[in-house]
Amino acid sequence: MEKENFLKYAPWLAVALAFFMQYNLFVTPAQLKDAQIDILMKVDQKYATKETGADLKNRLDNMQYKIDEIYKIISKKGGF
């Protein structure tokens, strides 16, 4: 009985398997690793890390402090 069911559905199984293979629905570990490396490179190019963001914020805060100090010096001398 089981052999008859298998023979009955074998063409459909073959079509499904061909479909999966044609559209690369099964991937190898090497393909997954290549895709992971590609995704990580794109993310690295597009987004900044927390450390980079914090460093940039500190540098901007430092620049703002220096600009404020320059403004205070100029305003004391009567420049504005």
C-alpha positions in Angstrom: 0.0 0.0 0.0 2.8 2.5 0.9 4.6 1.8 -2.4 1.4 2.6 -4.3 1.0 5.9 -2.5 4.6 6.7 -3.2 4.2 5.9 -6.9 1.0 7.9 -7.0 2.7 11.1 -5.6 6.2 10.6 -7.1 5.6 12.9 -10.1 4.4 15.7 -7.7 7.4 15.2 -5.5 9.7 15.4 -8.5 8.1 18.6 -9.7 8.4 20.1 -6.2 12.0 19.1 -5.9 12.8 20.6 -9.3 11.0 23.8 -8.3 13.1 24.0 -5.1 16.3 23.4 -6.9 15.5 25.8 -9.8 14.8 28.7 -7.4 17.7 27.9 -5.1 15.5 27.3 -2.1 18.0 24.9 -0.7 21.4 26.5 0.1 24.7 25.1 1.1 26.6 26.3 4.2 29.1 27.9 1.9 26.3 30.0 0.3 25.0 31.0 3.7 28.5 32.1 4.8 28.9 34.2 1.6 25.5 35.8 2.2 26.4 36.5 5.8 29.7 38.1 4.8 27.9 40.3 2.2 25.2 41.4 4.7 27.8 42.2 7.4 29.8 44.3 4.9 26.7 46.2 3.8 25.7 46.8 7.5 29.2 48.0 8.3 29.2 50.5 5.5 25.7 51.9 6.2 25.5 52.0 10.0 27.8 53.2 12.8 28.6 51.4 16.0 27.6 52.7 19.4 31.3 53.5 20.2 31.7 55.5 17.0 28.4 57.4 17.7 29.4 58.2 21.2 32.9 59.3 20.1 31.3 61.6 17.5 28.9 63.0 20.1 31.8 63.8 22.4 33.8 65.5 19.7 30.8 67.6 18.7 30.1 68.5 22.4 33.8 69.5 22.7 33.6 71.7 19.6 30.4 73.3 20.9 32.1 74.1 24.2 35.0 75.7 22.4 32.7 77.8 20.2 30.9 79.0 23.3 34.2 80.0 24.9 35.2 81.9 21.8 31.8 83.7 21.8 32.3 84.7 25.4 35.7 86.1 24.8 34.6 88.1 21.7 31.5 89.4 23.5 33.6 90.5 26.5 35.8 92.6 24.2 32.8 94.3 22.7 32.9 92.6 19.3 29.2 92.0 19.1 
